[in-house]
């Protein structure tokens, strides 16, 4: 299977996983990590665990390392629906993954040029082949719907604008 076809297939699965995160009350971000025949899936679980580090990417990297019995994930491709944050980008670099493919850009917190440029920095000890924008419209729409619905819920459950 060529990269473009595999990238779209795995991103579609990551988008499905993001819906599971949303159903559990988390920001809809899904991740699929492929390392040879090993495929690991994860989604955001910050609210369920509760753990600020329980991002989809972190959980996928941890599960793959445990399954493979190695922290070096050379040859692996990590698919994620949103541009990784600094923490997740750092973990991907530390895990030595080969490729990272993401959907929606994150101008407020992304580490691939969104807010920071960690993934393409010449100062890191490992380079990752990064491809952003795969199924970006779908990924962006999913996130936008989630945050729009959350704002609507918060305003209808609000306290008239006063906080104590």
Backbone as a printed PyTorch tensor [residue, N CA C, xyz], in Angstrom:
tensor([[[  0.8630,  -1.1860,   0.0000],
         [  0.0000,   0.0000,   0.0000],
         [  0.9010,   1.2380,   0.0000]],

        [[  0.5900,   2.2010,  -0.8510],
         [  1.4200,   3.4150,  -0.8940],
         [  1.1110,   4.3140,   0.3000]],

        [[  2.0450,   5.2520,   0.5570],
         [  1.8910,   6.1190,   1.7390],
         [  0.5750,   6.8880,   1.7270]],

        [[  0.2150,   7.4940,   0.5930],
         [ -0.9930,   8.3320,   0.5660],
         [ -2.2340,   7.5210,   0.9230]],

        [[ -2.3420,   6.3290,   0.3820],
         [ -3.5070,   5.4950,   0.6600],
         [ -3.4990,   5.0230,   2.1170]],

        [[ -2.3400,   4.5850,   2.5980],
         [ -2.2240,   4.1430,   3.9970],
         [ -2.4870,   5.3050,   4.9460]],

        [[ -1.9520,   6.4720,   4.6200],
         [ -2.1520,   7.6450,   5.4690],
         [ -3.6310,   7.9560,   5.6180]],

        [[ -4.3700,   7.9290,   4.5240],
         [ -5.7960,   8.2420,   4.5860],
         [ -6.5560,   7.1570,   5.3540]],

        [[ -6.2270,   5.9120,   5.1130],
         [ -6.8940,   4.8050,   5.8030],
         [ -6.6910,   4.8930,   7.3100]],

        [[ -5.4680,   5.0920,   7.7380],
         [ -5.1940,   5.1540,   9.1780],
         [ -5.7510,   6.4310,   9.8050]],

        [[ -5.7650,   7.5220,   9.0500],
         [ -6.3470,   8.7590,   9.5800],
         [ -7.8520,   8.6060,   9.7470]],

        [[ -8.4950,   7.8960,   8.8390],
         [ -9.9380,   7.6620,   9.0020],
         [-10.2060,   6.8820,  10.2920]],

        [[ -9.3620,   5.9230,  10.5830],
         [ -9.5250,   5.1640,  11.8230],
         [ -9.2760,   6.0650,  13.0360]],

        [[ -8.2700,   6.9290,  12.9500],
         [ -7.9950,   7.8690,  14.0420],
         [ -9.1920,   8.7930,  14.2700]],

        [[ -9.8520,   9.2100,  13.2090],
         [-11.0510,  10.0490,  13.3420],
         [-12.1690,   9.2900,  14.0540]],

        [[-12.3000,   7.9920,  13.7800],
         [-13.2920,   7.1720,  14.4860],
         [-12.9510,   7.0930,  15.9680]],

        [[-11.6720,   6.9200,  16.2730],
         [-11.2340,   6.8720,  17.6670],
         [-11.4920,   8.2030,  18.3690]],

        [[-11.3340,   9.2980,  17.6400],
         [-11.6020,  10.6210,  18.2130],
         [-13.0510,  10.7380,  18.6590]],

        [[-13.9520,  10.1140,  17.9160],
         [-15.3640,  10.1170,  18.3220],
         [-15.5590,   9.3900,  19.6510]],

        [[-14.7840,   8.3360,  19.8850],
         [-14.8600,   7.6270,  21.1660],
         [-14.3920,   8.5320,  22.3040]],

        [[-13.3550,   9.3250,  22.0460],
         [-12.8920,  10.2810,  23.0520],
         [-14.0000,  11.2780,  23.3700]],

        [[-14.6350,  11.7820,  22.3270],
         [-15.7100,  12.7550,  22.5040],
         [-16.8550,  12.1380,  23.3020]],

        [[-17.2270,  10.9200,  22.9890],
         [-18.3170,  10.2490,  23.7030],
         [-17.9900,  10.0910,  25.1810]],

        [[-16.7020,   9.9990,  25.5030],
         [-16.2610,   9.8650,  26.8960],
         [-16.0490,  11.2200,  27.5690]],

        [[-16.3380,  12.3250,  26.8370],
         [-16.2200,  13.6540,  27.4260],
         [-14.8770,  14.3140,  27.2360]],

        [[-14.0240,  13.7330,  26.3950],
         [-12.7010,  14.2960,  26.1310],
         [-12.6670,  15.0040,  24.7890]],

        [[-11.6530,  15.8250,  24.6090],
         [-11.4230,  16.4700,  23.3120],
         [-11.2180,  15.3590,  22.2820]],

        [[-11.9170,  15.4260,  21.1530],
         [-11.8600,  14.3500,  20.1710],
         [-10.5490,  14.3090,  19.3930]],

        [[ -9.5880,  13.5820,  19.9360],
         [ -8.3200,  13.3410,  19.2670],
         [ -8.0670,  11.8440,  19.3140]],

        [[ -7.7940,  11.2760,  18.1470],
         [ -7.5010,   9.8570,  18.0500],
         [ -6.1300,   9.6470,  17.4550]],

        [[ -5.5160,   8.5110,  17.7630],
         [ -4.1840,   8.1930,  17.2540],
         [ -4.0970,   6.7130,  16.8940]],

        [[ -3.3530,   6.4500,  15.8320],
         [ -3.0540,   5.0860,  15.3970],
         [ -1.5550,   5.0430,  15.1760]],

        [[ -0.8850,   4.0700,  15.7920],
         [  0.5400,   3.8950,  15.5920],
         [  0.7520,   2.5660,  14.8830]],

        [[  1.4900,   2.6190,  13.7700],
         [  1.7580,   1.4250,  12.9790],
         [  3.2600,   1.1890,  12.9670]],

        [[  3.6490,  -0.0120,  13.4200],
         [  5.0590,  -0.4040,  13.4400],
         [  5.1260,  -1.8260,  12.9000]],

        [[  5.3680,  -1.9680,  11.6100],
         [  5.3350,  -3.2800,  10.9690],
         [  3.9250,  -3.8250,  11.0230]],

        [[  3.7940,  -5.0190,  11.5940],
         [  2.4810,  -5.6500,  11.7240],
         [  1.7240,  -5.1880,  12.9660]],

        [[  2.3970,  -4.4810,  13.8510],
         [  1.7850,  -4.0230,  15.1010],
         [  1.0300,  -2.7190,  14.8620]],

        [[ -0.2360,  -2.7170,  15.2320],
         [ -1.0700,  -1.5220,  15.1320],
         [ -1.6470,  -1.2580,  16.5170]],

        [[ -1.4180,  -0.0440,  17.0080],
         [ -1.9130,   0.3520,  18.3280],
         [ -2.8480,   1.5410,  18.1340]],

        [[ -3.9570,   1.5280,  18.8460],
         [ -4.9260,   2.6110,  18.7500],
         [ -5.1400,   3.2460,  20.1210]],

        [[ -5.3830,   4.5520,  20.1180],
         [ -5.6390,   5.2650,  21.3690],
         [ -6.4360,   6.5350,  21.0760]],

        [[ -7.0030,   7.0900,  22.1270],
         [ -7.6760,   8.3870,  22.0280],
         [ -7.4940,   9.1180,  23.3460]],

        [[ -7.7620,  10.4220,  23.3140],
         [ -7.6010,  11.2370,  24.5180],
         [ -8.3860,  10.6390,  25.6770]],

        [[ -7.7500,  10.6000,  26.8500],
         [ -8.4000,  10.0870,  28.0580],
         [ -8.0860,  10.9490,  29.2730]],

        [[ -7.8200,  12.2420,  29.0390],
         [ -7.4700,  13.1340,  30.1600],
         [ -8.5790,  13.1940,  31.2040]],

        [[ -9.8120,  13.2700,  30.7580],
         [-10.9340,  13.3900,  31.6880],
         [-11.2070,  12.0670,  32.3970]],

        [[-11.1690,  10.9780,  31.6570],
         [-11.5050,   9.6700,  32.2260],
         [-10.4880,   9.2140,  33.2620]],

        [[ -9.2250,   9.4910,  33.0570],
         [ -8.1710,   8.9070,  33.9300],
         [ -8.0780,   9.5690,  35.2980]],

        [[ -8.2130,  10.7360,  35.6820],
         [ -7.8230,  12.0190,  35.0970],
         [ -6.2950,  12.1670,  35.1190]],

        [[ -5.7790,  12.5790,  33.9620],
         [ -4.3320,  12.6660,  33.7940],
         [ -4.0510,  13.6380,  32.6520]],

        [[ -3.3710,  14.7170,  32.9590],
         [ -3.0760,  15.7360,  31.9440],
         [ -2.1820,  15.2150,  30.8290]],

        [[ -1.4800,  14.1130,  31.0690],
         [ -0.5930,  13.5610,  30.0390],
         [ -1.2710,  12.4840,  29.1910]],

        [[ -2.5340,  12.1980,  29.4270],
         [ -3.2310,  11.1270,  28.7240],
         [ -3.7440,  11.5730,  27.3520]],

        [[ -2.8390,  12.1410,  26.5680],
         [ -3.1560,  12.5070,  25.1860],
         [ -3.1270,  11.2470,  24.3260]],

        [[ -3.8450,  11.2500,  23.2390],
         [ -3.9090,  10.0910,  22.3440],
         [ -2.5130,   9.6350,  21.9200]],

        [[ -1.6590,  10.5880,  21.5630],
         [ -0.3120,  10.2480,  21.0820],
         [  0.5030,   9.5700,  22.1840]],

        [[  0.4490,  10.1110,  23.3800],
         [  1.2020,   9.5640,  24.5100],
         [  0.7560,   8.1340,  24.8040]],

        [[ -0.5590,   7.9210,  24.8100],
         [ -1.0860,   6.5920,  25.0920],
         [ -0.7060,   5.5990,  24.0030]],

        [[ -0.7140,   6.0360,  22.7530],
         [ -0.3180,   5.1590,  21.6440],
         [  1.1660,   4.8070,  21.7300]],

        [[  2.0090,   5.7900,  22.0190],
         [  3.4450,   5.5350,  22.1470],
         [  3.7240,   4.5780,  23.3000]],

        [[  3.0560,   4.7850,  24.4310],
         [  3.2460,   3.9150,  25.5910],
         [  2.8030,   2.4870,  25.2940]],

        [[  1.6360,   2.3390,  24.6820],
         [  1.1070,   1.0070,  24.3860],
         [  1.9960,   0.2710,  23.3780]],

        [[  2.4900,   0.9880,  22.3750],
         [  3.3600,   0.3620,  21.3700],
         [  4.6680,  -0.0910,  22.0010]],

        [[  5.2530,   0.7510,  22.8490],
         [  6.5080,   0.3880,  23.5070],
         [  6.3110,  -0.8450,  24.3880]],

        [[  5.2080,  -0.8860,  25.0980],
         [  4.9300,  -2.0270,  25.9720],
         [  4.7170,  -3.2970,  25.1380]],

        [[  3.9710,  -3.1570,  24.0700],
         [  3.6790,  -4.3230,  23.2200],
         [  4.9250,  -4.8510,  22.5200]],

        [[  5.7910,  -3.9300,  22.0880],
         [  7.0020,  -4.3180,  21.3700],
         [  8.1720,  -4.6200,  22.3030]],

        [[  8.0480,  -4.2140,  23.5480],
         [  9.1140,  -4.4350,  24.5140],
         [ 10.3300,  -3.5680,  24.2640]],

        [[ 10.0970,  -2.3870,  23.6900],
         [ 11.2020,  -1.4640,  23.3780],
         [ 10.6660,  -0.0400,  23.3130]],

        [[ 11.4460,   0.8920,  23.8120],
         [ 11.0190,   2.2910,  23.7510],
         [ 11.3690,   2.9160,  22.3990]],

        [[ 12.3550,   2.3740,  21.7130],
         [ 12.7040,   2.8860,  20.3810],
         [ 11.7090,   2.3320,  19.3730]],

        [[ 10.9830,   3.2120,  18.7550],
         [  9.9550,   2.8120,  17.7950],
         [ 10.3750,   3.1680,  16.3670]],

        [[ 11.6370,   2.9430,  16.0650],
         [ 12.1590,   3.2150,  14.7250],
         [ 11.3340,   2.4490,  13.6960]],

        [[ 10.9950,   3.1150,  12.6230],
         [ 10.1840,   2.5040,  11.5770],
         [  8.6950,   2.7110,  11.7760]],

        [[  8.2940,   3.2210,  12.9260],
         [  6.8680,   3.4150,  13.2140],
         [  6.3450,   4.7020,  12.5870]],

        [[  5.0640,   4.6640,  12.2590],
         [  4.3400,   5.8540,  11.8240],
         [  3.2270,   6.1170,  12.8210]],

        [[  3.1450,   7.3430,  13.2940],
         [  2.0970,   7.7560,  14.2220],
         [  1.1270,   8.6630,  13.4760]],

        [[ -0.1370,   8.2620,  13.4560],
         [ -1.2100,   9.0470,  12.8460],
         [ -2.0260,   9.6680,  13.9560]],

        [[ -2.2940,  10.9620,  13.8660],
         [ -3.0760,  11.6330,  14.8990],
         [ -3.9480,  12.6910,  14.2430]],

        [[ -5.1360,  12.8900,  14.7600],
         [ -6.1090,  13.7710,  14.1110],
         [ -5.7970,  15.2520,  14.2620]],

        [[ -4.9540,  15.6140,  15.2440],
         [ -4.6180,  17.0170,  15.4650],
         [ -3.1130,  17.1660,  15.6110]],

        [[ -2.6000,  18.2830,  15.1240],
         [ -1.1720,  18.5870,  15.2540],
         [ -0.7340,  18.3910,  16.7010]],

        [[  0.2870,  17.5840,  16.9330],
         [  0.7110,  17.2930,  18.3140],
         [  1.1810,  18.5390,  19.0640]],

        [[  0.9480,  18.5110,  20.3720],
         [  1.4360,  19.5630,  21.2590],
         [  2.9270,  19.3440,  21.5260]],

        [[  3.5300,  20.2300,  22.2730],
         [  4.9540,  20.1350,  22.5790],
         [  5.2780,  18.8380,  23.3250]],

        [[  4.4490,  18.4660,  24.2930],
         [  4.6890,  17.2390,  25.0490],
         [  4.6910,  16.0200,  24.1340]],

        [[  3.6850,  15.9280,  23.2790],
         [  3.5620,  14.7670,  22.3930],
         [  4.6370,  14.7630,  21.3190]],

        [[  4.9920,  15.9330,  20.8170],
         [  6.0700,  16.0190,  19.8340],
         [  7.3830,  15.5640,  20.4550]],

        [[  7.6380,  16.0000,  21.6790],
         [  8.8440,  15.5840,  22.3800],
         [  8.8840,  14.0830,  22.5990]],

        [[  7.7510,  13.5000,  22.9560],
         [  7.6870,  12.0540,  23.1660],
         [  7.9070,  11.2940,  21.8570]],

        [[  7.3620,  11.8100,  20.7660],
         [  7.5540,  11.1700,  19.4570],
         [  9.0280,  11.2040,  19.0500]],

        [[  9.6770,  12.3280,  19.3140],
         [ 11.1100,  12.4520,  19.0280],
         [ 11.8890,  11.4800,  19.9130]],

        [[ 11.5770,  11.4450,  21.2030],
         [ 12.2790,  10.5630,  22.1340],
         [ 12.0910,   9.0920,  21.7630]],

        [[ 10.9190,   8.7410,  21.2370],
         [ 10.6280,   7.3630,  20.8440],
         [ 11.2480,   6.9980,  19.4960]],

        [[ 11.8070,   7.9810,  18.8230],
         [ 12.4970,   7.7640,  17.5430],
         [ 11.5750,   7.2470,  16.4380]],

        [[ 10.2920,   7.6850,  16.4620],
         [  9.4120,   7.2590,  15.3750],
         [  9.9400,   7.8140,  14.0570]],

        [[  9.5850,   7.1610,  12.9700],
         [ 10.0790,   7.5680,  11.6540],
         [  9.1890,   8.6100,  10.9850]],

        [[  7.8670,   8.4010,  11.0970],
         [  6.9220,   9.3120,  10.4360],
         [  5.8380,   9.7270,  11.4110]],

        [[  5.3390,  10.9490,  11.2100],
         [  4.1980,  11.4480,  11.9610],
         [  3.2640,  12.0930,  10.9550]],

        [[  2.0150,  11.6620,  10.9710],
         [  1.0080,  12.1620,  10.0370],
         [ -0.1350,  12.7080,  10.8780]],

        [[ -0.5240,  13.9630,  10.6200],
         [ -1.6430,  14.5190,  11.3840],
         [ -2.6440,  15.2050,  10.4720]],

        [[ -3.8380,  15.4270,  11.0240],
         [ -4.9250,  16.0380,  10.2680],
         [ -4.9910,  17.5380,  10.4590]],

        [[ -5.6770,  17.9860,  11.4970],
         [ -5.9330,  19.4060,  11.7330],
         [ -4.7140,  20.1160,  12.3130]],

        [[ -4.4770,  21.3030,  11.8160],
         [ -3.4400,  22.1670,  12.3950],
         [ -3.9370,  22.7100,  13.7260]],

        [[ -2.9930,  23.0310,  14.6110],
         [ -3.3330,  23.6140,  15.9150],
         [ -2.5160,  24.8830,  16.1120]],

        [[ -3.0390,  26.0290,  15.6590],
         [ -2.2750,  27.2740,  15.7520],
         [ -2.0200,  27.7480,  17.1790]],

        [[ -2.7950,  27.2680,  18.1480],
         [ -2.6160,  27.7200,  19.5370],
         [ -1.6840,  26.8330,  20.3490]],

        [[ -1.4770,  25.5930,  19.9380],
         [ -0.6690,  24.7080,  20.7580],
         [  0.1460,  23.6830,  19.9960]],

        [[  0.0650,  23.7020,  18.6720],
         [  0.7600,  22.7050,  17.8690],
         [  2.2670,  22.8900,  17.8510]],

        [[  2.9790,  21.7690,  17.7050],
         [  4.4450,  21.7870,  17.7260],
         [  5.0630,  21.5280,  16.3560]],

        [[  4.2560,  21.6710,  15.3000],
         [  4.7760,  21.5520,  13.9390],
         [  4.5800,  22.8710,  13.2010]],

        [[  4.8660,  23.9510,  13.8760],
         [  4.7200,  25.2680,  13.2740],
         [  3.4590,  25.9890,  13.6850]],

        [[  2.5450,  25.2920,  14.3860],
         [  1.3210,  25.9380,  14.8560],
         [  1.6590,  27.0510,  15.8270]],

        [[  2.0680,  26.6780,  17.0080],
         [  2.5140,  27.6410,  18.0180],
         [  4.0180,  27.5440,  18.2270]],

        [[  4.5500,  26.3550,  17.9780],
         [  5.9800,  26.0700,  18.1470],
         [  6.4440,  25.2660,  16.9380]],

        [[  7.7360,  25.0700,  16.8130],
         [  8.2410,  24.2920,  15.6830],
         [  9.2550,  23.2620,  16.1710]],

        [[  8.8130,  22.4170,  17.0700],
         [  9.6790,  21.4000,  17.6680],
         [  9.9760,  20.2830,  16.6720]],

        [[  8.9540,  19.8340,  15.9570],
         [  9.1120,  18.6670,  15.0920],
         [ 10.0780,  18.8870,  13.9310]],

        [[ 10.2620,  20.1140,  13.5270],
         [ 11.1650,  20.3810,  12.4080],
         [ 12.4440,  21.1000,  12.8410]],

        [[ 12.6400,  21.1970,  14.1340],
         [ 13.8090,  21.8940,  14.6550],
         [ 15.0930,  21.1200,  14.3500]],

        [[ 16.1000,  21.8370,  13.9300],
         [ 17.4020,  21.2120,  13.6820],
         [ 18.1410,  20.9560,  14.9940]],

        [[ 17.5850,  21.4200,  16.1050],
         [ 18.2610,  21.2850,  17.4010],
         [ 17.8890,  19.9950,  18.1350]],

        [[ 16.9180,  19.2450,  17.6160],
         [ 16.5540,  17.9910,  18.2730],
         [ 17.5010,  16.8780,  17.8410]],

        [[ 17.5620,  15.8160,  18.6330],
         [ 18.4930,  14.7240,  18.3560],
         [ 17.9550,  13.6780,  17.3850]],

        [[ 16.7390,  13.8670,  16.8830],
         [ 16.1260,  12.9110,  15.9590],
         [ 15.1870,  13.6630,  15.0250]],

        [[ 15.1760,  13.3160,  13.7760],
         [ 14.2910,  13.9440,  12.7920],
         [ 13.1580,  12.9860,  12.4340]],

        [[ 11.9780,  13.5370,  12.3850],
         [ 10.7820,  12.7770,  12.0120],
         [ 10.2870,  13.3150,  10.6790]],

        [[  9.8840,  12.4210,   9.7980],
         [  9.2720,  12.7940,   8.5290],
         [  7.8120,  13.1630,   8.8400]],

        [[  7.4790,  14.4490,   8.7860],
         [  6.1700,  14.9420,   9.2190],
         [  5.3130,  15.3240,   8.0180]],

        [[  4.0630,  14.8740,   8.0620],
         [  3.0890,  15.1970,   7.0050],
         [  1.8060,  15.6870,   7.6710]],

        [[  1.5140,  16.9620,   7.5630],
         [  0.3000,  17.5290,   8.1370],
         [ -0.7640,  17.7150,   7.0790]],

        [[ -2.0020,  17.8490,   7.5260],
         [ -3.1020,  18.1680,   6.6300],
         [ -3.8020,  16.9840,   6.0090]],

        [[ -3.5370,  15.7690,   6.4640],
         [ -4.2160,  14.5920,   5.9190],
         [ -5.6310,  14.5460,   6.5050]],

        [[ -6.6120,  14.6130,   5.6410],
         [ -8.0270,  14.7000,   6.0330],
         [ -8.2580,  15.8620,   6.9980]],

        [[ -7.5700,  16.9560,   6.7280],
         [ -7.6240,  18.1270,   7.6040],
         [ -9.0290,  18.6970,   7.7480]],

        [[ -9.7920,  18.7270,   6.6690],
         [-11.1390,  19.3000,   6.7430],
         [-12.0100,  18.5130,   7.7180]],

        [[-11.9620,  17.1820,   7.6320],
         [-12.7510,  16.3470,   8.5270],
         [-12.2870,  16.4920,   9.9760]],

        [[-10.9790,  16.4600,  10.1760],
         [-10.4370,  16.5750,  11.5340],
         [-10.7610,  17.9310,  12.1450]],

        [[-10.5980,  18.9840,  11.3710],
         [-10.8930,  20.3390,  11.8580],
         [-12.3650,  20.4960,  12.1840]],

        [[-13.2270,  19.9650,  11.3190],
         [-14.6700,  20.0690,  11.5410],
         [-15.0750,  19.3270,  12.8140]],

        [[-14.4710,  18.1670,  13.0460],
         [-14.7700,  17.3870,  14.2460],
         [-14.4280,  18.1770,  15.5060]],

        [[-13.2430,  18.7860,  15.5160],
         [-12.8220,  19.5900,  16.6680],
         [-13.6930,  20.8350,  16.8220]],

        [[-13.9960,  21.4970,  15.7180],
         [-14.8110,  22.7170,  15.7740],
         [-16.1960,  22.4140,  16.3310]],

        [[-16.8120,  21.3110,  15.8900],
         [-18.1330,  20.9230,  16.4160],
         [-18.0740,  20.6660,  17.9130]],

        [[-17.0380,  19.9660,  18.3530],
         [-16.8990,  19.6510,  19.7740],
         [-16.8250,  20.9250,  20.6080]],

        [[-15.9540,  21.8470,  20.2130],
         [-15.7900,  23.0710,  21.0110],
         [-17.0020,  23.9830,  20.8980]],

        [[-17.6600,  24.0210,  19.7490],
         [-18.8920,  24.8050,  19.6100],
         [-19.9570,  24.2470,  20.5420]],

        [[-20.1360,  22.9220,  20.5260],
         [-21.1450,  22.2970,  21.3830],
         [-20.8150,  22.4970,  22.8560]],

        [[-19.5490,  22.4490,  23.1930],
         [-19.1320,  22.6550,  24.5860],
         [-19.4480,  24.0870,  25.0280]],

        [[-19.1890,  25.0690,  24.1590],
         [-19.5070,  26.4680,  24.5040],
         [-21.0080,  26.6530,  24.6870]],

        [[-21.7990,  26.0240,  23.8350],
         [-23.2540,  26.1240,  23.9450],
         [-23.7240,  25.5170,  25.2630]],

        [[-23.1930,  24.3350,  25.6120],
         [-23.5600,  23.6830,  26.8710],
         [-23.1880,  24.5460,  28.0690]],

        [[-21.9920,  25.1120,  28.0390],
         [-21.5330,  25.9290,  29.1550],
         [-22.3590,  27.2000,  29.2940]],

        [[-22.7410,  27.8080,  28.1790],
         [-23.5200,  29.0440,  28.2700],
         [-24.9490,  28.7730,  28.7150]],

        [[-25.5280,  27.6350,  28.3040],
         [-26.9030,  27.3410,  28.7360],
         [-26.9490,  26.8650,  30.1820]],

        [[-25.8580,  26.3090,  30.6650],
         [-25.8050,  25.8610,  32.0680],
         [-25.1890,  26.9200,  32.9640]],

        [[-24.8810,  28.0370,  32.3850],
         [-24.1780,  29.1030,  33.1080],
         [-24.9550,  29.6930,  34.2500]],

        [[-24.3050,  30.6540,  34.8750],
         [-24.8890,  31.2870,  36.0500],
         [-25.2030,  32.7560,  35.7890]],

        [[-25.5910,  33.0510,  34.5540],
         [-25.9580,  34.4130,  34.2410],
         [-24.7630,  35.3230,  34.0330]],

        [[-23.6020,  34.7530,  33.8530],
         [-22.4200,  35.5680,  33.5720],
         [-21.6390,  35.9740,  34.8140]],

        [[-22.1710,  35.7060,  36.0030],
         [-21.4580,  36.0690,  37.2250],
         [-20.7390,  34.8600,  37.7800]],

        [[-19.5220,  35.0910,  38.1860],
         [-18.8110,  33.9960,  38.8600],
         [-18.4610,  34.4480,  40.2600]],

        [[-18.3870,  33.5340,  41.1530],
         [-18.1310,  33.8790,  42.5550],
         [-16.7760,  33.4410,  42.9610]]])
